[in-house]
Amino acid sequence: QDIHEQYVHRLGNLTLLGDEYNKECTNSTFDVKKEIYKQSNIDLTKDLLVYEDWNEYKIRDRQSDLADKAMKIWKV
């Protein structure tokens, strides 16, 4: 529970979804969410399909990857 609260709103745990998919994903397991992510037209969301499971380590790794991508895009 403590880990969930610590990581649930971190950037690495968030992805882009349309409203119709977002409602389906709320409080679902990662396996259920992956089925919804497959329907996405957003590459950033489809990138999540490579993960077997989802935990704080994966969230931290993804957050780091997203930060690296942002640095390249905006050349900070």
mmJSON file of the N, C-alpha and C atoms, coordinates in Angstrom:
{"data_MODEL":{"atom_site":{
"group_PDB":["ATOM","ATOM","ATOM","ATOM","ATOM","ATOM","ATOM","ATOM","ATOM","ATOM","ATOM","ATOM","ATOM","ATOM","ATOM","ATOM","ATOM","ATOM","ATOM","ATOM","ATOM","ATOM","ATOM","ATOM","ATOM","ATOM","ATOM","ATOM","ATOM","ATOM","ATOM","ATOM","ATOM","ATOM","ATOM","ATOM","ATOM","ATOM","ATOM","ATOM","ATOM","ATOM","ATOM","ATOM","ATOM","ATOM","ATOM","ATOM","ATOM","ATOM","ATOM","ATOM","ATOM","ATOM","ATOM","ATOM","ATOM","ATOM","ATOM","ATOM","ATOM","ATOM","ATOM","ATOM","ATOM","ATOM","ATOM","ATOM","ATOM","ATOM","ATOM","ATOM","ATOM","ATOM","ATOM","ATOM","ATOM","ATOM","ATOM","ATOM","ATOM","ATOM","ATOM","ATOM","ATOM","ATOM","ATOM","ATOM","ATOM","ATOM","ATOM","ATOM","ATOM","ATOM","ATOM","ATOM","ATOM","ATOM","ATOM","ATOM","ATOM","ATOM","ATOM","ATOM","ATOM","ATOM","ATOM","ATOM","ATOM","ATOM","ATOM","ATOM","ATOM","ATOM","ATOM","ATOM","ATOM","ATOM","ATOM","ATOM","ATOM","ATOM","ATOM","ATOM","ATOM","ATOM","ATOM","ATOM","ATOM","ATOM","ATOM","ATOM","ATOM","ATOM","ATOM","ATOM","ATOM","ATOM","ATOM","ATOM","ATOM","ATOM","ATOM","ATOM","ATOM","ATOM","ATOM","ATOM","ATOM","ATOM","ATOM","ATOM","ATOM","ATOM","ATOM","ATOM","ATOM","ATOM","ATOM","ATOM","ATOM","ATOM","ATOM","ATOM","ATOM","ATOM","ATOM","ATOM","ATOM","ATOM","ATOM","ATOM","ATOM","ATOM","ATOM","ATOM","ATOM","ATOM","ATOM","ATOM","ATOM","ATOM","ATOM","ATOM","ATOM","ATOM","ATOM","ATOM","ATOM","ATOM","ATOM","ATOM","ATOM","ATOM","ATOM","ATOM","ATOM","ATOM","ATOM","ATOM","ATOM","ATOM","ATOM","ATOM","ATOM","ATOM","ATOM","ATOM","ATOM","ATOM","ATOM","ATOM","ATOM","ATOM","ATOM","ATOM","ATOM","ATOM","ATOM","ATOM","ATOM","ATOM","ATOM","ATOM","ATOM","ATOM","ATOM","ATOM"],
"id":[1,2,3,4,5,6,7,8,9,10,11,12,13,14,15,16,17,18,19,20,21,22,23,24,25,26,27,28,29,30,31,32,33,34,35,36,37,38,39,40,41,42,43,44,45,46,47,48,49,50,51,52,53,54,55,56,57,58,59,60,61,62,63,64,65,66,67,68,69,70,71,72,73,74,75,76,77,78,79,80,81,82,83,84,85,86,87,88,89,90,91,92,93,94,95,96,97,98,99,100,101,102,103,104,105,106,107,108,109,110,111,112,113,114,115,116,117,118,119,120,121,122,123,124,125,126,127,128,129,130,131,132,133,134,135,136,137,138,139,140,141,142,143,144,145,146,147,148,149,150,151,152,153,154,155,156,157,158,159,160,161,162,163,164,165,166,167,168,169,170,171,172,173,174,175,176,177,178,179,180,181,182,183,184,185,186,187,188,189,190,191,192,193,194,195,196,197,198,199,200,201,202,203,204,205,206,207,208,209,210,211,212,213,214,215,216,217,218,219,220,221,222,223,224,225,226,227,228],
"type_symbol":["N","C","C","N","C","C","N","C","C","N","C","C","N","C","C","N","C","C","N","C","C","N","C","C","N","C","C","N","C","C","N","C","C","N","C","C","N","C","C","N","C","C","N","C","C","N","C","C","N","C","C","N","C","C","N","C","C","N","C","C","N","C","C","N","C","C","N","C","C","N","C","C","N","C","C","N","C","C","N","C","C","N","C","C","N","C","C","N","C","C","N","C","C","N","C","C","N","C","C","N","C","C","N","C","C","N","C","C","N","C","C","N","C","C","N","C","C","N","C","C","N","C","C","N","C","C","N","C","C","N","C","C","N","C","C","N","C","C","N","C","C","N","C","C","N","C","C","N","C","C","N","C","C","N","C","C","N","C","C","N","C","C","N","C","C","N","C","C","N","C","C","N","C","C","N","C","C","N","C","C","N","C","C","N","C","C","N","C","C","N","C","C","N","C","C","N","C","C","N","C","C","N","C","C","N","C","C","N","C","C","N","C","C","N","C","C","N","C","C","N","C","C","N","C","C","N","C","C"],
"label_atom_id":["N","CA","C","N","CA","C","N","CA","C","N","CA","C","N","CA","C","N","CA","C","N","CA","C","N","CA","C","N","CA","C","N","CA","C","N","CA","C","N","CA","C","N","CA","C","N","CA","C","N","CA","C","N","CA","C","N","CA","C","N","CA","C","N","CA","C","N","CA","C","N","CA","C","N","CA","C","N","CA","C","N","CA","C","N","CA","C","N","CA","C","N","CA","C","N","CA","C","N","CA","C","N","CA","C","N","CA","C","N","CA","C","N","CA","C","N","CA","C","N","CA","C","N","CA","C","N","CA","C","N","CA","C","N","CA","C","N","CA","C","N","CA","C","N","CA","C","N","CA","C","N","CA","C","N","CA","C","N","CA","C","N","CA","C","N","CA","C","N","CA","C","N","CA","C","N","CA","C","N","CA","C","N","CA","C","N","CA","C","N","CA","C","N","CA","C","N","CA","C","N","CA","C","N","CA","C","N","CA","C","N","CA","C","N","CA","C","N","CA","C","N","CA","C","N","CA","C","N","CA","C","N","CA","C","N","CA","C","N","CA","C","N","CA","C","N","CA","C","N","CA","C","N","CA","C","N","CA","C","N","CA","C","N","CA","C"],
"label_alt_id":[null,null,null,null,null,null,null,null,null,null,null,null,null,null,null,null,null,null,null,null,null,null,null,null,null,null,null,null,null,null,null,null,null,null,null,null,null,null,null,null,null,null,null,null,null,null,null,null,null,null,null,null,null,null,null,null,null,null,null,null,null,null,null,null,null,null,null,null,null,null,null,null,null,null,null,null,null,null,null,null,null,null,null,null,null,null,null,null,null,null,null,null,null,null,null,null,null,null,null,null,null,null,null,null,null,null,null,null,null,null,null,null,null,null,null,null,null,null,null,null,null,null,null,null,null,null,null,null,null,null,null,null,null,null,null,null,null,null,null,null,null,null,null,null,null,null,null,null,null,null,null,null,null,null,null,null,null,null,null,null,null,null,null,null,null,null,null,null,null,null,null,null,null,null,null,null,null,null,null,null,null,null,null,null,null,null,null,null,null,null,null,null,null,null,null,null,null,null,null,null,null,null,null,null,null,null,null,null,null,null,null,null,null,null,null,null,null,null,null,null,null,null,null,null,null,null,null,null],
"label_comp_id":["GLN","GLN","GLN","ASP","ASP","ASP","ILE","ILE","ILE","HIS","HIS","HIS","GLU","GLU","GLU","GLN","GLN","GLN","TYR","TYR","TYR","VAL","VAL","VAL","HIS","HIS","HIS","ARG","ARG","ARG","LEU","LEU","LEU","GLY","GLY","GLY","ASN","ASN","ASN","LEU","LEU","LEU","THR","THR","THR","LEU","LEU","LEU","LEU","LEU","LEU","GLY","GLY","GLY","ASP","ASP","ASP","GLU","GLU","GLU","TYR","TYR","TYR","ASN","ASN","ASN","LYS","LYS","LYS","GLU","GLU","GLU","CYS","CYS","CYS","THR","THR","THR","ASN","ASN","ASN","SER","SER","SER","THR","THR","THR","PHE","PHE","PHE","ASP","ASP","ASP","VAL","VAL","VAL","LYS","LYS","LYS","LYS","LYS","LYS","GLU","GLU","GLU","ILE","ILE","ILE","TYR","TYR","TYR","LYS","LYS","LYS","GLN","GLN","GLN","SER","SER","SER","ASN","ASN","ASN","ILE","ILE","ILE","ASP","ASP","ASP","LEU","LEU","LEU","THR","THR","THR","LYS","LYS","LYS","ASP","ASP","ASP","LEU","LEU","LEU","LEU","LEU","LEU","VAL","VAL","VAL","TYR","TYR","TYR","GLU","GLU","GLU","ASP","ASP","ASP","TRP","TRP","TRP","ASN","ASN","ASN","GLU","GLU","GLU","TYR","TYR","TYR","LYS","LYS","LYS","ILE","ILE","ILE","ARG","ARG","ARG","ASP","ASP","ASP","ARG","ARG","ARG","GLN","GLN","GLN","SER","SER","SER","ASP","ASP","ASP","LEU","LEU","LEU","ALA","ALA","ALA","ASP","ASP","ASP","LYS","LYS","LYS","ALA","ALA","ALA","MET","MET","MET","LYS","LYS","LYS","ILE","ILE","ILE","TRP","TRP","TRP","LYS","LYS","LYS","VAL","VAL","VAL"],
"label_asym_id":["A","A","A","A","A","A","A","A","A","A","A","A","A","A","A","A","A","A","A","A","A","A","A","A","A","A","A","A","A","A","A","A","A","A","A","A","A","A","A","A","A","A","A","A","A","A","A","A","A","A","A","A","A","A","A","A","A","A","A","A","A","A","A","A","A","A","A","A","A","A","A","A","A","A","A","A","A","A","A","A","A","A","A","A","A","A","A","A","A","A","A","A","A","A","A","A","A","A","A","A","A","A","A","A","A","A","A","A","A","A","A","A","A","A","A","A","A","A","A","A","A","A","A","A","A","A","A","A","A","A","A","A","A","A","A","A","A","A","A","A","A","A","A","A","A","A","A","A","A","A","A","A","A","A","A","A","A","A","A","A","A","A","A","A","A","A","A","A","A","A","A","A","A","A","A","A","A","A","A","A","A","A","A","A","A","A","A","A","A","A","A","A","A","A","A","A","A","A","A","A","A","A","A","A","A","A","A","A","A","A","A","A","A","A","A","A","A","A","A","A","A","A","A","A","A","A","A","A"],
"label_entity_id":["1","1","1","1","1","1","1","1","1","1","1","1","1","1","1","1","1","1","1","1","1","1","1","1","1","1","1","1","1","1","1","1","1","1","1","1","1","1","1","1","1","1","1","1","1","1","1","1","1","1","1","1","1","1","1","1","1","1","1","1","1","1","1","1","1","1","1","1","1","1","1","1","1","1","1","1","1","1","1","1","1","1","1","1","1","1","1","1","1","1","1","1","1","1","1","1","1","1","1","1","1","1","1","1","1","1","1","1","1","1","1","1","1","1","1","1","1","1","1","1","1","1","1","1","1","1","1","1","1","1","1","1","1","1","1","1","1","1","1","1","1","1","1","1","1","1","1","1","1","1","1","1","1","1","1","1","1","1","1","1","1","1","1","1","1","1","1","1","1","1","1","1","1","1","1","1","1","1","1","1","1","1","1","1","1","1","1","1","1","1","1","1","1","1","1","1","1","1","1","1","1","1","1","1","1","1","1","1","1","1","1","1","1","1","1","1","1","1","1","1","1","1","1","1","1","1","1","1"],
"label_seq_id":[1,1,1,2,2,2,3,3,3,4,4,4,5,5,5,6,6,6,7,7,7,8,8,8,9,9,9,10,10,10,11,11,11,12,12,12,13,13,13,14,14,14,15,15,15,16,16,16,17,17,17,18,18,18,19,19,19,20,20,20,21,21,21,22,22,22,23,23,23,24,24,24,25,25,25,26,26,26,27,27,27,28,28,28,29,29,29,30,30,30,31,31,31,32,32,32,33,33,33,34,34,34,35,35,35,36,36,36,37,37,37,38,38,38,39,39,39,40,40,40,41,41,41,42,42,42,43,43,43,44,44,44,45,45,45,46,46,46,47,47,47,48,48,48,49,49,49,50,50,50,51,51,51,52,52,52,53,53,53,54,54,54,55,55,55,56,56,56,57,57,57,58,58,58,59,59,59,60,60,60,61,61,61,62,62,62,63,63,63,64,64,64,65,65,65,66,66,66,67,67,67,68,68,68,69,69,69,70,70,70,71,71,71,72,72,72,73,73,73,74,74,74,75,75,75,76,76,76],
"pdbx_PDB_ins_code":[null,null,null,null,null,null,null,null,null,null,null,null,null,null,null,null,null,null,null,null,null,null,null,null,null,null,null,null,null,null,null,null,null,null,null,null,null,null,null,null,null,null,null,null,null,null,null,null,null,null,null,null,null,null,null,null,null,null,null,null,null,null,null,null,null,null,null,null,null,null,null,null,null,null,null,null,null,null,null,null,null,null,null,null,null,null,null,null,null,null,null,null,null,null,null,null,null,null,null,null,null,null,null,null,null,null,null,null,null,null,null,null,null,null,null,null,null,null,null,null,null,null,null,null,null,null,null,null,null,null,null,null,null,null,null,null,null,null,null,null,null,null,null,null,null,null,null,null,null,null,null,null,null,null,null,null,null,null,null,null,null,null,null,null,null,null,null,null,null,null,null,null,null,null,null,null,null,null,null,null,null,null,null,null,null,null,null,null,null,null,null,null,null,null,null,null,null,null,null,null,null,null,null,null,null,null,null,null,null,null,null,null,null,null,null,null,null,null,null,null,null,null,null,null,null,null,null,null],
"Cartn_x":[0.822,0.0,0.867,1.911,2.799,3.499,3.948,4.613,3.626,2.418,1.39,1.173,0.994,0.765,1.955,3.157,4.365,4.555,4.09,4.383,3.19,1.99,0.799,0.717,1.177,1.062,2.371,3.373,4.649,4.53,5.32,5.287,5.511,6.415,6.698,5.53,4.545,3.376,2.182,2.356,1.266,1.476,0.389,0.483,-0.701,-0.593,-1.644,-2.707,-3.947,-5.089,-6.249,-7.084,-8.306,-9.273,-10.242,-11.21,-11.898,-12.207,-12.922,-12.091,-10.763,-9.892,-9.542,-9.415,-9.008,-9.983,-11.254,-12.266,-12.162,-11.82,-11.687,-10.474,-9.424,-8.168,-8.157,-8.962,-8.936,-9.066,-8.09,-8.065,-8.049,-7.646,-7.529,-6.128,-5.986,-4.67,-3.853,-2.541,-1.672,-2.016,-2.359,-2.724,-3.96,-4.93,-6.133,-5.751,-4.933,-4.508,-3.745,-2.911,-2.15,-3.07,-4.17,-5.132,-5.701,-5.897,-6.388,-5.28,-4.046,-2.919,-2.708,-3.002,-2.859,-3.708,-4.801,-5.731,-5.302,-4.297,-3.877,-3.17,-3.31,-2.58,-1.34,-1.059,0.05,1.218,2.344,3.513,3.995,3.963,4.407,3.602,2.328,1.476,1.742,1.891,2.17,3.509,4.433,5.73,5.577,4.488,4.251,3.982,3.695,3.371,4.573,5.781,6.972,7.161,6.493,6.654,5.804,6.403,5.693,4.852,5.419,4.73,5.034,4.425,4.554,4.759,5.882,6.195,7.007,7.435,8.136,9.453,10.103,11.366,11.127,10.079,9.728,9.282,8.562,8.109,9.315,10.281,11.491,12.269,12.4,13.114,12.414,11.095,10.344,10.415,10.354,10.44,11.787,12.837,14.167,14.221,13.651,13.61,12.817,11.693,10.891,11.661,12.404,13.217,14.295,14.936,15.95,15.343,14.173,13.491,13.161,12.688,12.354,13.597,14.704,15.959,16.401,16.228,16.609,15.691,14.41,13.423,13.613,13.759,13.836,15.282,16.249,17.681,18.022,17.65,17.918,19.315],
"Cartn_y":[-1.194,0.0,1.261,1.278,2.442,2.659,1.573,1.678,2.19,1.674,2.131,3.633,4.105,5.534,6.376,5.839,6.572,6.675,5.69,5.636,5.882,5.872,5.906,7.166,8.297,9.542,9.998,9.178,9.538,9.483,10.317,10.398,9.034,8.248,6.935,5.972,6.256,5.4,5.913,7.018,7.611,7.385,7.318,7.206,7.923,8.165,8.873,7.894,8.212,7.415,8.349,7.95,8.693,8.456,9.339,9.211,7.857,7.331,6.062,4.915,4.989,3.951,4.228,5.483,5.858,5.332,5.416,4.929,3.418,2.7,1.241,0.839,1.649,1.303,1.588,2.493,2.894,1.677,1.528,0.454,-0.961,-1.11,-2.442,-2.994,-4.298,-4.917,-4.561,-4.749,-4.42,-5.27,-6.53,-7.386,-6.854,-6.383,-5.797,-4.51,-3.689,-2.434,-2.69,-3.731,-4.031,-4.316,-4.976,-5.245,-3.935,-2.968,-1.66,-0.888,-0.975,-0.288,-0.764,-2.029,-2.568,-1.801,-1.242,-0.528,0.915,1.384,2.774,3.069,4.281,4.761,5.553,5.587,6.373,5.438,5.66,4.796,4.761,5.885,5.959,5.009,4.861,3.939,2.499,2.273,0.914,0.391,1.289,0.868,0.074,0.261,-0.454,-1.947,-2.345,-3.746,-4.675,-4.143,-4.985,-5.481,-4.848,-5.217,-6.431,-7.361,-8.548,-8.21,-7.358,-6.937,-5.463,-4.906,-3.471,-3.271,-2.643,-2.412,-1.124,-0.821,0.439,0.54,-0.595,-0.578,-0.239,-0.797,-0.502,0.958,1.438,2.834,3.773,3.491,4.325,4.27,3.079,2.941,3.714,3.57,4.274,5.779,6.213,7.64,8.189,7.45,7.856,7.909,6.9,6.883,8.067,8.384,9.519,10.828,10.942,12.146,12.267,11.144,11.158,11.593,11.072,11.452,12.942,13.445,14.869,15.721,15.32,16.08,16.135,15.034,15.013,15.882,15.814,16.586,18.079,18.485,19.906,20.381,19.476,19.807,20.716,20.265,21.031,20.767],
"Cartn_z":[0.0,0.0,0.0,0.828,0.876,-0.454,-1.071,-2.374,-3.408,-3.4,-4.339,-4.213,-3.004,-2.778,-3.218,-3.051,-3.404,-4.922,-5.682,-7.111,-8.03,-7.53,-8.376,-9.246,-8.761,-9.519,-10.151,-10.129,-10.752,-12.271,-12.916,-14.371,-15.028,-14.474,-15.041,-14.977,-14.158,-14.009,-14.814,-15.496,-16.262,-17.755,-18.49,-19.943,-20.571,-21.854,-22.573,-23.049,-22.734,-23.162,-23.478,-24.401,-24.63,-23.485,-23.337,-22.238,-22.22,-23.406,-23.453,-22.882,-23.015,-22.472,-21.018,-20.676,-19.326,-18.278,-18.555,-17.61,-17.415,-18.489,-18.388,-17.564,-17.614,-16.948,-15.455,-15.013,-13.612,-12.7,-11.821,-10.813,-11.395,-12.644,-13.248,-13.028,-13.176,-13.083,-14.323,-14.227,-15.357,-16.578,-16.393,-17.528,-18.254,-17.524,-18.132,-18.865,-18.241,-18.868,-20.165,-20.179,-21.395,-22.574,-22.333,-23.404,-23.956,-23.095,-23.523,-24.234,-23.727,-24.357,-25.793,-26.07,-27.431,-28.437,-27.987,-28.865,-29.118,-28.409,-28.497,-29.82,-30.284,-31.459,-31.047,-29.775,-29.234,-28.931,-29.612,-29.435,-27.988,-27.318,-25.931,-25.045,-25.346,-24.605,-25.029,-26.321,-26.801,-26.303,-25.99,-25.447,-24.155,-23.457,-22.197,-22.407,-23.627,-23.901,-23.72,-23.721,-23.566,-22.134,-21.198,-19.79,-19.437,-18.713,-18.228,-16.997,-16.15,-14.935,-14.704,-13.679,-13.421,-11.931,-11.571,-10.169,-10.032,-8.817,-8.589,-9.365,-9.61,-10.354,-11.823,-12.381,-13.775,-13.918,-12.925,-12.957,-12.931,-12.07,-12.006,-13.314,-13.89,-15.166,-16.274,-16.336,-17.378,-17.173,-15.929,-15.652,-16.112,-15.896,-16.356,-17.881,-18.54,-20.007,-20.553,-19.928,-20.367,-20.187,-19.101,-18.867,-19.939,-20.3,-21.356,-22.688,-23.005,-24.248,-24.251,-23.127,-23.025,-23.21,-22.632,-22.766,-24.212,-24.949,-26.371,-27.211,-26.906,-27.682,-27.467,-26.222,-25.921,-25.714,-25.9,-25.828,-24.655,-23.486,-22.261,-21.79],
"occupancy":[1.0,1.0,1.0,1.0,1.0,1.0,1.0,1.0,1.0,1.0,1.0,1.0,1.0,1.0,1.0,1.0,1.0,1.0,1.0,1.0,1.0,1.0,1.0,1.0,1.0,1.0,1.0,1.0,1.0,1.0,1.0,1.0,1.0,1.0,1.0,1.0,1.0,1.0,1.0,1.0,1.0,1.0,1.0,1.0,1.0,1.0,1.0,1.0,1.0,1.0,1.0,1.0,1.0,1.0,1.0,1.0,1.0,1.0,1.0,1.0,1.0,1.0,1.0,1.0,1.0,1.0,1.0,1.0,1.0,1.0,1.0,1.0,1.0,1.0,1.0,1.0,1.0,1.0,1.0,1.0,1.0,1.0,1.0,1.0,1.0,1.0,1.0,1.0,1.0,1.0,1.0,1.0,1.0,1.0,1.0,1.0,1.0,1.0,1.0,1.0,1.0,1.0,1.0,1.0,1.0,1.0,1.0,1.0,1.0,1.0,1.0,1.0,1.0,1.0,1.0,1.0,1.0,1.0,1.0,1.0,1.0,1.0,1.0,1.0,1.0,1.0,1.0,1.0,1.0,1.0,1.0,1.0,1.0,1.0,1.0,1.0,1.0,1.0,1.0,1.0,1.0,1.0,1.0,1.0,1.0,1.0,1.0,1.0,1.0,1.0,1.0,1.0,1.0,1.0,1.0,1.0,1.0,1.0,1.0,1.0,1.0,1.0,1.0,1.0,1.0,1.0,1.0,1.0,1.0,1.0,1.0,1.0,1.0,1.0,1.0,1.0,1.0,1.0,1.0,1.0,1.0,1.0,1.0,1.0,1.0,1.0,1.0,1.0,1.0,1.0,1.0,1.0,1.0,1.0,1.0,1.0,1.0,1.0,1.0,1.0,1.0,1.0,1.0,1.0,1.0,1.0,1.0,1.0,1.0,1.0,1.0,1.0,1.0,1.0,1.0,1.0,1.0,1.0,1.0,1.0,1.0,1.0,1.0,1.0,1.0,1.0,1.0,1.0],
"B_iso_or_equiv":[0.0,0.0,0.0,0.0,0.0,0.0,0.0,0.0,0.0,0.0,0.0,0.0,0.0,0.0,0.0,0.0,0.0,0.0,0.0,0.0,0.0,0.0,0.0,0.0,0.0,0.0,0.0,0.0,0.0,0.0,0.0,0.0,0.0,0.0,0.0,0.0,0.0,0.0,0.0,0.0,0.0,0.0,0.0,0.0,0.0,0.0,0.0,0.0,0.0,0.0,0.0,0.0,0.0,0.0,0.0,0.0,0.0,0.0,0.0,0.0,0.0,0.0,0.0,0.0,0.0,0.0,0.0,0.0,0.0,0.0,0.0,0.0,0.0,0.0,0.0,0.0,0.0,0.0,0.0,0.0,0.0,0.0,0.0,0.0,0.0,0.0,0.0,0.0,0.0,0.0,0.0,0.0,0.0,0.0,0.0,0.0,0.0,0.0,0.0,0.0,0.0,0.0,0.0,0.0,0.0,0.0,0.0,0.0,0.0,0.0,0.0,0.0,0.0,0.0,0.0,0.0,0.0,0.0,0.0,0.0,0.0,0.0,0.0,0.0,0.0,0.0,0.0,0.0,0.0,0.0,0.0,0.0,0.0,0.0,0.0,0.0,0.0,0.0,0.0,0.0,0.0,0.0,0.0,0.0,0.0,0.0,0.0,0.0,0.0,0.0,0.0,0.0,0.0,0.0,0.0,0.0,0.0,0.0,0.0,0.0,0.0,0.0,0.0,0.0,0.0,0.0,0.0,0.0,0.0,0.0,0.0,0.0,0.0,0.0,0.0,0.0,0.0,0.0,0.0,0.0,0.0,0.0,0.0,0.0,0.0,0.0,0.0,0.0,0.0,0.0,0.0,0.0,0.0,0.0,0.0,0.0,0.0,0.0,0.0,0.0,0.0,0.0,0.0,0.0,0.0,0.0,0.0,0.0,0.0,0.0,0.0,0.0,0.0,0.0,0.0,0.0,0.0,0.0,0.0,0.0,0.0,0.0,0.0,0.0,0.0,0.0,0.0,0.0],
"pdbx_formal_charge":[null,null,null,null,null,null,null,null,null,null,null,null,null,null,null,null,null,null,null,null,null,null,null,null,null,null,null,null,null,null,null,null,null,null,null,null,null,null,null,null,null,null,null,null,null,null,null,null,null,null,null,null,null,null,null,null,null,null,null,null,null,null,null,null,null,null,null,null,null,null,null,null,null,null,null,null,null,null,null,null,null,null,null,null,null,null,null,null,null,null,null,null,null,null,null,null,null,null,null,null,null,null,null,null,null,null,null,null,null,null,null,null,null,null,null,null,null,null,null,null,null,null,null,null,null,null,null,null,null,null,null,null,null,null,null,null,null,null,null,null,null,null,null,null,null,null,null,null,null,null,null,null,null,null,null,null,null,null,null,null,null,null,null,null,null,null,null,null,null,null,null,null,null,null,null,null,null,null,null,null,null,null,null,null,null,null,null,null,null,null,null,null,null,null,null,null,null,null,null,null,null,null,null,null,null,null,null,null,null,null,null,null,null,null,null,null,null,null,null,null,null,null,null,null,null,null,null,null],
"auth_seq_id":[1,1,1,2,2,2,3,3,3,4,4,4,5,5,5,6,6,6,7,7,7,8,8,8,9,9,9,10,10,10,11,11,11,12,12,12,13,13,13,14,14,14,15,15,15,16,16,16,17,17,17,18,18,18,19,19,19,20,20,20,21,21,21,22,22,22,23,23,23,24,24,24,25,25,25,26,26,26,27,27,27,28,28,28,29,29,29,30,30,30,31,31,31,32,32,32,33,33,33,34,34,34,35,35,35,36,36,36,37,37,37,38,38,38,39,39,39,40,40,40,41,41,41,42,42,42,43,43,43,44,44,44,45,45,45,46,46,46,47,47,47,48,48,48,49,49,49,50,50,50,51,51,51,52,52,52,53,53,53,54,54,54,55,55,55,56,56,56,57,57,57,58,58,58,59,59,59,60,60,60,61,61,61,62,62,62,63,63,63,64,64,64,65,65,65,66,66,66,67,67,67,68,68,68,69,69,69,70,70,70,71,71,71,72,72,72,73,73,73,74,74,74,75,75,75,76,76,76],
"auth_comp_id":["GLN","GLN","GLN","ASP","ASP","ASP","ILE","ILE","ILE","HIS","HIS","HIS","GLU","GLU","GLU","GLN","GLN","GLN","TYR","TYR","TYR","VAL","VAL","VAL","HIS","HIS","HIS","ARG","ARG","ARG","LEU","LEU","LEU","GLY","GLY","GLY","ASN","ASN","ASN","LEU","LEU","LEU","THR","THR","THR","LEU","LEU","LEU","LEU","LEU","LEU","GLY","GLY","GLY","ASP","ASP","ASP","GLU","GLU","GLU","TYR","TYR","TYR","ASN","ASN","ASN","LYS","LYS","LYS","GLU","GLU","GLU","CYS","CYS","CYS","THR","THR","THR","ASN","ASN","ASN","SER","SER","SER","THR","THR","THR","PHE","PHE","PHE","ASP","ASP","ASP","VAL","VAL","VAL","LYS","LYS","LYS","LYS","LYS","LYS","GLU","GLU","GLU","ILE","ILE","ILE","TYR","TYR","TYR","LYS","LYS","LYS","GLN","GLN","GLN","SER","SER","SER","ASN","ASN","ASN","ILE","ILE","ILE","ASP","ASP","ASP","LEU","LEU","LEU","THR","THR","THR","LYS","LYS","LYS","ASP","ASP","ASP","LEU","LEU","LEU","LEU","LEU","LEU","VAL","VAL","VAL","TYR","TYR","TYR","GLU","GLU","GLU","ASP","ASP","ASP","TRP","TRP","TRP","ASN","ASN","ASN","GLU","GLU","GLU","TYR","TYR","TYR","LYS","LYS","LYS","ILE","ILE","ILE","ARG","ARG","ARG","ASP","ASP","ASP","ARG","ARG","ARG","GLN","GLN","GLN","SER","SER","SER","ASP","ASP","ASP","LEU","LEU","LEU","ALA","ALA","ALA","ASP","ASP","ASP","LYS","LYS","LYS","ALA","ALA","ALA","MET","MET","MET","LYS","LYS","LYS","ILE","ILE","ILE","TRP","TRP","TRP","LYS","LYS","LYS","VAL","VAL","VAL"],
"auth_asym_id":["A","A","A","A","A","A","A","A","A","A","A","A","A","A","A","A","A","A","A","A","A","A","A","A","A","A","A","A","A","A","A","A","A","A","A","A","A","A","A","A","A","A","A","A","A","A","A","A","A","A","A","A","A","A","A","A","A","A","A","A","A","A","A","A","A","A","A","A","A","A","A","A","A","A","A","A","A","A","A","A","A","A","A","A","A","A","A","A","A","A","A","A","A","A","A","A","A","A","A","A","A","A","A","A","A","A","A","A","A","A","A","A","A","A","A","A","A","A","A","A","A","A","A","A","A","A","A","A","A","A","A","A","A","A","A","A","A","A","A","A","A","A","A","A","A","A","A","A","A","A","A","A","A","A","A","A","A","A","A","A","A","A","A","A","A","A","A","A","A","A","A","A","A","A","A","A","A","A","A","A","A","A","A","A","A","A","A","A","A","A","A","A","A","A","A","A","A","A","A","A","A","A","A","A","A","A","A","A","A","A","A","A","A","A","A","A","A","A","A","A","A","A","A","A","A","A","A","A"],
"auth_atom_id":["N","CA","C","N","CA","C","N","CA","C","N","CA","C","N","CA","C","N","CA","C","N","CA","C","N","CA","C","N","CA","C","N","CA","C","N","CA","C","N","CA","C","N","CA","C","N","CA","C","N","CA","C","N","CA","C","N","CA","C","N","CA","C","N","CA","C","N","CA","C","N","CA","C","N","CA","C","N","CA","C","N","CA","C","N","CA","C","N","CA","C","N","CA","C","N","CA","C","N","CA","C","N","CA","C","N","CA","C","N","CA","C","N","CA","C","N","CA","C","N","CA","C","N","CA","C","N","CA","C","N","CA","C","N","CA","C","N","CA","C","N","CA","C","N","CA","C","N","CA","C","N","CA","C","N","CA","C","N","CA","C","N","CA","C","N","CA","C","N","CA","C","N","CA","C","N","CA","C","N","CA","C","N","CA","C","N","CA","C","N","CA","C","N","CA","C","N","CA","C","N","CA","C","N","CA","C","N","CA","C","N","CA","C","N","CA","C","N","CA","C","N","CA","C","N","CA","C","N","CA","C","N","CA","C","N","CA","C","N","CA","C","N","CA","C","N","CA","C","N","CA","C","N","CA","C","N","CA","C","N","CA","C","N","CA","C"],
"pdbx_PDB_model_num":[1,1,1,1,1,1,1,1,1,1,1,1,1,1,1,1,1,1,1,1,1,1,1,1,1,1,1,1,1,1,1,1,1,1,1,1,1,1,1,1,1,1,1,1,1,1,1,1,1,1,1,1,1,1,1,1,1,1,1,1,1,1,1,1,1,1,1,1,1,1,1,1,1,1,1,1,1,1,1,1,1,1,1,1,1,1,1,1,1,1,1,1,1,1,1,1,1,1,1,1,1,1,1,1,1,1,1,1,1,1,1,1,1,1,1,1,1,1,1,1,1,1,1,1,1,1,1,1,1,1,1,1,1,1,1,1,1,1,1,1,1,1,1,1,1,1,1,1,1,1,1,1,1,1,1,1,1,1,1,1,1,1,1,1,1,1,1,1,1,1,1,1,1,1,1,1,1,1,1,1,1,1,1,1,1,1,1,1,1,1,1,1,1,1,1,1,1,1,1,1,1,1,1,1,1,1,1,1,1,1,1,1,1,1,1,1,1,1,1,1,1,1,1,1,1,1,1,1]
}}}
